[in-house]
Amino acid sequence: MPEKESIQSMFSAIANSYDRANEILSLGLYKKWYKELLKLAAPNDNDSIIDLATGTGNLAILFKKHNNKLKVTGVDFSQNMLTIAKEKCQKENLDINWTLGDATHLDFPNKTFNIATISFGIRNVSSIEDCLKEMARIVKTDGKILILEFGTPIGFIKHFYKFYSNFIIPIIGGIITGNKKAYSYLNQSSLEFPYGEKFIEIIKTTKLFKNFHFKPLFNGIAYLYYAEVL
Ligand SMILES: C[S@@+](CC[C@H](N)C(=O)[O-])C[C@H]1O[C@@H](n2cnc3c(N)ncnc32)[C@H](O)[C@@H]1O
């Protein structure tokens, strides 16, 4: 796992072209996956939602557009990513609280939120366990956590995906953002991430959650994890 500072500066370097690269490289799939997460989160009016490693804020913005009564906070440790998130939010006149912070050491009191989410960010944090502990700490008892992260697909797309992620993603990502190294790292960190049952085991080991389950998305290219805070 690279140093926190090098992850931070890597994301800051690609912030301006992150959305464009994401749109093209994910073939628009990530939007479908966010909607699955939103459906499972099923927030109630006036719920407080925190989206960790929010990046350019797409998931946080989706929650707010879904229901303007939600109190939405987006946290990221890259100021450049948050600047893009803020600009998008201002354009759409949405009231979202954008906060600079580390998902493994958060500056919020215990039991502040009803729901905490993290999409395509937990594989990049310095400690998955510390991030899960923070989510359990800042979310109210019986509140929900939802995690979206890449996996390794099975079935007919396995070989295509391997080729796509090992060769196409770094090349196209590199062309769009001017930073091939970042996209090689993002791909490598996806391949190394403990997905499915292995990730549920990590959640279980914290002894901080109940009712955990997961759902593979698109043959396991991504996984959606759900748990409730004890
Ligand atoms: C691959 S991007 C995902 C962004 C966004 N959640 C999405 O779905 O597109 C990962 C983000 O995690 C952020 N990040 C990584 N580690 C972090 C940490 N420890 N605390 C806060 N943000 C972090 C990076 O700055 C980056 O914006």
The ligand as a Gaussian input file, in Angstrom:
#p B3LYP/6-31G(d) Opt

LIG

0 1
 C      -11.346000       6.124000      -6.904000
 S      -11.808000       7.625000      -6.127000
 C      -13.525000       7.366000      -5.809000
 C      -14.276000       8.649000      -5.709000
 C      -15.775000       8.535000      -5.592000
 N      -16.188000       7.940000      -4.340000
 C      -16.391000       7.799000      -6.751000
 O      -17.226000       6.905000      -6.534000
 O      -16.072000       8.127000      -7.903000
 C      -11.116000       7.424000      -4.528000
 C      -11.193000       8.685000      -3.693000
 O      -10.822000       8.327000      -2.364000
 C      -10.132000       9.406000      -1.783000
 N       -9.414000       8.851000      -0.634000
 C       -8.532000       7.823000      -0.619000
 N       -8.138000       7.570000       0.641000
 C       -8.789000       8.446000       1.438000
 C       -8.803000       8.674000       2.835000
 N       -8.046000       7.956000       3.668000
 N       -9.615000       9.629000       3.315000
 C      -10.393000      10.386000       2.486000
 N      -10.402000      10.235000       1.150000
 C       -9.614000       9.265000       0.639000
 C       -9.281000       9.943000      -2.919000
 O       -8.833000      11.259000      -2.698000
 C      -10.272000       9.824000      -4.088000
 O      -10.997000      11.006000      -4.263000

